[in-house]
């Protein structure tokens, strides 16, 4: 049974930092691109960041470049999202997702097969 379990969300003041973790089980983690998503105003979930299986290829949406860092530890089957300089616009439920093993990095929600339950991030001004 595949499970993606996010943790690390919470409440923080603007300018603060949080580190999200996503622990995966029941799948071949090191071969899978992983992504972090959040709902956009009036839209479905949008990609915040994504990382290839090897960690060599990384994508960030423009609004988080220079503030967020995605990384992975394949030995621990875990992907991370370090979030710095948070602002109220970053408030959302953040979801971890996994693509098909052997596939390439993607920012498209529909191309991810497995999803976590989400972790709430709240940034106050």
N, C-alpha and C positions, 0 to 999 in steps of 0.2 A: 504494500500500500504506500503510495507516494504521499509524503507530507512535506509542506513548507511552512515553517513556523517562524513568524516575525517577532521581534522583541526590540526594546530600546526606545519606543515612542514615549511621549509624555508632554509635559507643559514646560515651556521655556520663554523667557523674555526675548524681545527683539535684540538681535546681535549675539545671542547665545548659540550653543552647539548641542547637537545630539548625534549619537551613533546608533544606527539601526543595524540589526543583525537578522539574517534569515538562515535558519538551520534546515537543511534538506535531508530527507531519508527516503529509502525505498526506490532510489533511482541512481543512475550512473552519473554522478554529479560533475566530474571533471571534464566530461565530454559535452556538457550542455552550456550554451549561452544563458546568462541570467539577466534579469532586468528588474528595475524598480519602477513602479507606476504610481500615479495619484490622479484623482479626478480633477479635471479642469472645469472652471466655471461654465456651466451650460453644456458641457461636453462629457463624453465618457472618459475613461482612464487614459491618461497620456503618459508616454514614456518620460521618465525623469533621467534615468541613466541605464546603461546596459553594458555588459562585459562578456567577451568571448570566453570559451571554455578554458583557454590557455591564459587568459588575462591580458593578452597582448593588444587586443582591440577593445576600445572603449568608446562609448557614445554618451554625450550629455545634451540635454535640451538647453537652449540658449540661456534661459532664465536662471540656471543653476551653475553655469560654467564659472570656474574660479572660486566657487563656494562649496560645492559638493564633491566628494571623491568616492567612487565605487571601487571596491576591491574584493578579492575572494581568496579563501584558503581552502584549496582542494583537499588537503589532508584532513580538514575538519568539516568538509561538506557545508561550508558556510560562505555566504556573500554578505558584504557590509556596505553601508552607505553612511559615510561621515558627512555630516551636514553642519557647516559653519556659517556665521553671519546670517542667521535665520531671520526672516522677516514675516510679518503677518500673512503675506500672500503665500507662504509655504505651508500654512495650516491646511491639513488634509489627512485622510487615511492613506497610508503608504502600503502598497502591496508588492510583494516579491513574486516573481514568476520565473518559470523555467521553460526553455525551448526544447525541441527535439534534440536528442543526442546526435552530435556530428553536424548540426546545422550551423549556419553563420549567425553573427550578431544581428539583431533586429530591434527596431523601435516600434514595430507594429503589434498592437495588443492581440490581434487575431492569430498571430503566429506563435503565441505562447500556449503551451499545453497544460501546464500546472500552475496553480495559484495558491498563495497563502491566504490567511483569513484577514490580514491587514492589521496595522498598528497605527493608532491615532497620534498625530503630531499637532500640537497646538502652540502657536507662537503669539504672544500678547505684545501689544505696542506699549 
